[in-house]
Amino acid sequence: MPIYIYWGNDDFAIAHAVTALRQTVLDAAWESFNYDKIAAEQPDAVTQALNQALTPPFGAGGRLVWLVDTPLCQRCSEDQLSELERTLPALPDSTTLLMTSSSKPDSRLKSTKLLQKHAEIREFALIPAWKTDLVAKNVRQVAQEIGVKLTPAAIDLLAEALGNDTRQLYSELEKLRLYAGKTARSLTETDVAALVTASTQSSFKLGAAIRQGETAEALELVAELLRQNEPALRIVSSLVGQFRTWTWVKLMVESGERDETAIAQAAEIGNPKRLYFLKQETQSLSSSSLLQTLPMLLELEADLKRGADDLISLQTKVIQLCELCRKR
């Protein structure tokens, strides 16, 4: 009676994991009989899912019952808890019960404690864009999964180009797999640069233009990113990551810290060798100026989430940020 709970804000990664689970559990010829996808907003969704899970599969393969977007680990009525207590231990080995949610399970709830005893809980959270070491590690893992050989430099370039966009990562790696064909060689950064759409690289260029106070160039990059259909919130996320890293590096240097490992850990930099370049980039800026950029970016993010116009909001804040950095 395998029971899984998938939760997190990486919708594509969850969908990918669900597809892999379906292929593992179900026999393709009997899938229409043995696969149930039940939306949580349906009346008596929990009862319906548990009843289906108790039903033995027809024909070959197992049965998969998927309870989508369930709030059972955030709120659970006494009746639903009783249903879970009665049903979970009785599920047949031939059934796989899957529950998905975007919210983290509340460990204080009785329902969560019960499910922790019976279920395997897996988190699918987007990696923060500024955690470049974890982004690169994820690129390496997905490349191995798909069967693409990459040099370390190619992995770093992909991580920089795509950031934490899991959907695009799978898409671009599939493209690279087809390009490599049956060759045994590892693809290089030259191959990646020629084939991969790198909107995140433009976001890094935007951060550099703002840092240097180049207003005209920064506004041109904003327009170009939006023409590429890059989501405004993703642009802001990239900028937050860059300015957060610069701020940490500058604060540590100004405090007199000389241990590069300590600075890298504080700024969450996977490769300490990047510190030389980061120090050069922040040399002409003060920590007080850099600290002022973060509230401005958070205000921009809040405006966009409230429905403000993407272009106007980005242009306004970019001009203000460039002016701030130009004052040094």
N, C-alpha and C positions, 0 to 999 in steps of 0.2 A: 504494500500500500504506500508507494512513494507519494509524499506530499511536499510541495514546493511553494515558497512565498518569494516572489520577485518584486522588489520595490526600488524606486529611485527616479531621478529626473532625466535619465538617458533613455528616452522612449525608443530610439532605434535599437540600442543594445538589448533592451527587454524584448522587443519584437524579434530580434535575431535569435535570442535564446529560446523564445517560445517556438519558433520555427524548427530549431534544432531538436527540441524536446518532442515535438509532433513527429518528426521523422524517426526518432528513436522508439517512441511508444507505439505508434499506429502502423498497421499494415495498410498500404495504399489502396488495396482492393476493398478494404472494409472500413475505410476512414469515415464515410458518410454515416455509417451505423454507430461508430464508436467514438465520435468526437463531438463534444458539446461545448459551445462557447456561450456563456451566460452573462449578460450585462448586469451589474449590481443594481441598476435602477429598476429592473424588472420586479414586479410584485413577488414576494416570497423567493427571491433569487437564491438565498442561502439554502433554504429548504429544498428547492429544486435541484441545486448543484449537489447537495449531499445525497439526495435520493438517486440521482443519476450515477453518482460515484459508487453507490451500493449495487448497481446493476452490473452483472457480469458482461463482458464484451461478447459480441456476436462474431463468429468466424475466427479468423486468425488475428494475431496481434493483441494489443491491450486496449484499454479504454482510457481516454484523456478527457477530463472535465476541467474547463478553464473558467474560473470566476473572475471576471474582468473588473478592474477598478473597485475592488471591494473595500469597504471601510471597517472590516471586522477587527483590524488591529488598531483602530482609532476610536471606535465606539461599537458596542455590542450589547444587544438587549439580553435580558435573562432567558427569554425563549430561545434566542439564537445560541446562547452559551450552552443551554441544555441540549440543543440539537447537536452541537459540536462534541460535547462530552459523550453523548450516546453513540454518535456515528463514527468519529475518527478511529477509535480502536477496532471497529468492526469492518473497516474498508477492506475489500479483497486485494490480494497481492497483484491482481491483474489490472487494477485501476490506478491511474496517476491523477491526483488532484492538484491543480495549479491555481494559485491566487496571486493576482498582481495589484499593485497600488503605487501611486506616485509618492505617498507619504511614508515616513519612517514609522515602523511599528512602535506603539506606545508600550514599553515594557512593564508599565504599572498595571495594565488591564489584565483581568483574569483570562480573557480570550487569547491575548498575546502569550501569556505564560503557558496556556494549554497548547497552543500551536507550536511554541518553542520545543515542547516535549516530543511532538510528532513530526514536525516539518523541518525541512532544510531551508533556511532563510538566506537569500542572496541579494546583495545590494548592487544596483546598477546606477551609480552616480556619475555625473559628468565630472571629469577631472578639471579642477581650476586651471584656467589658461596659463597662469603664471608658474605652475608647477611643471616646468619643462622636463624635468627628469622623469616624472610619472607619465607625461604625454609621450615622451620618446619610448618608455617601457611599453606603453600600450601599442604604439606603432609596431614595435618589435614583435609583440605577442600576436597581433592580428596578422602581420605578414607571415609568421610561421603557420598560423591557422589556415591561411589562404594558399600558402605554398609559394611565396615570393621571397627570393634571396636578395638581401639588400646589404650594401656596405654600411659601416657605422656612419659615414658622412651622409649617405642617402637617407638613413633613418632620421638623423638630425634635421635634414632639410625638409623631410615630410612632416616632422613634428612642428617645425617652424611655419611651414606653409599652411597646414590644416588645423593646427591648434587642437581643441578637444571635440571637433566635429566628427563624431563616430560614423555618421551616415556617409559623409564625403570620404572618410578614410577607407571604408570598405569599397566604395565606388572607385576611388583612385587606385587602390591596390589591385582590384580586379582588372582594371585597365592595364596596369603594369604587368600582371600575370599573363595576360593575352599577348602583350608586347614581347615578353621574354620567351614565350613559346616553350620549346623543349630545351633551350639552352641551359647549361649548368652553371653559367657564370652569375655572379652577384651583380645586380643593377647598381649603378653608381649615381652620385648626385647629378651628373650630367644627364643621365636618362630621366631622372625624376624632374629636373628643371625643364626638360623638353616636353614632358607629357602631362604634368600635374598643374591644374588650375590653382593658382596660389593667391587667393584673395587675402589670406592672413598676412602674406608678405607685404601687401599694400597697406594693411593695418599697421604693421611695424614701421613702414616708411612714414605713415601719418604720424605715429608717435614721435619719430625722429624729427619730422618737420616742426611739430609743436614744440618739442624740446629746444630747438634752435631758433624758435620765434619766427619761422618762415610762414607768415600768414597766407600769402598767395598760393604757395605750394600745398599747404595743408588743406585749404579750401578746394583746390583742384583734386586732391586725393580723396576728399570726402565725396565729391561729385562722382568720381570714377568708381569708388566702391559701391555707391548706391546704384550706378548704372549697371554694375555687375550683379545686381540683386543681392548684395551682401546685407543681411539684416542689421538694422541700426543698433540693436542691442548687442549683437555680436561684435560690432565695431567698438562699442563702449567697453565691453568685457575685455577686449584685447588691450585697449588703452589703460584700463584699470590695472591689468597685469603688468604692463610695462612701467607705469609710473609708480606702482607699488614697489617693484624691484629696485628702481632707481632711488626711491626714497629710503628704503632700507640700507642700500649700499652707502648712500651719502651720510645717513645718520651714524652708521657704524664707523665710517672713516673719520667723520668729525669728532666722534667720541674718543678717538685715539686707538681704536682696535686695529691691530696689525696682522692678526691671525686670519689668513684667508679662508681657512676651513670654518671658523666661527662666523665670519661674514656670510659665507655661502649658505650655512645652515640657517642663519637668521633671515636671509632673503629668499630661502627655499630655492637655491640655484643648484641644479644637479651637477654641473661641471664647473668646478672652481676656476678653471682656466678662463672662463668668461669674465671673471672679475676685472682683469686688466682692461678690457674694453668698456665695461660698465663704469669703471672709475674715470676713464677718459671721457665718456659721454656725459657724466655728471660733474665734471671738473669746474665748469663755468656756472653751475647752478648752486644755490644755497638750499640747505635742508628746509628752511622756512618756506621758500617758494614751492618746493616739491610737496611739502605737507599741505599746502593750500590747494594743490591740484586735485587731491583725492575727494574732498567734499564737493568740489565742482563737478567731478565726474559722476559721483553718486546722485547729485541733484539732476544731472542730465539723464541718468538711468531712470530716476523716478518720473521725470517729465515724459519720457518715451512710454513708460508703462501706463501712464495716465492718458495716453492717446495723443500726445503732442505731435506735430508734424515732424517727420524724420529729418528732412533736409534743413528746415529752418532751425530746429533745435540743435542739430549738430554744428551748423555754421556758426550760430551764436556762441556756443560754448567753445568751439575751436578758436574763434577770434579772441575770446577772453583768456583762454589758456596760453595762446601765443603771446598775448600782451604781457601776461604774468611772467612767462619764461624770458621774454625779451628784457624785462626789468632786471633779471638776474638777482 
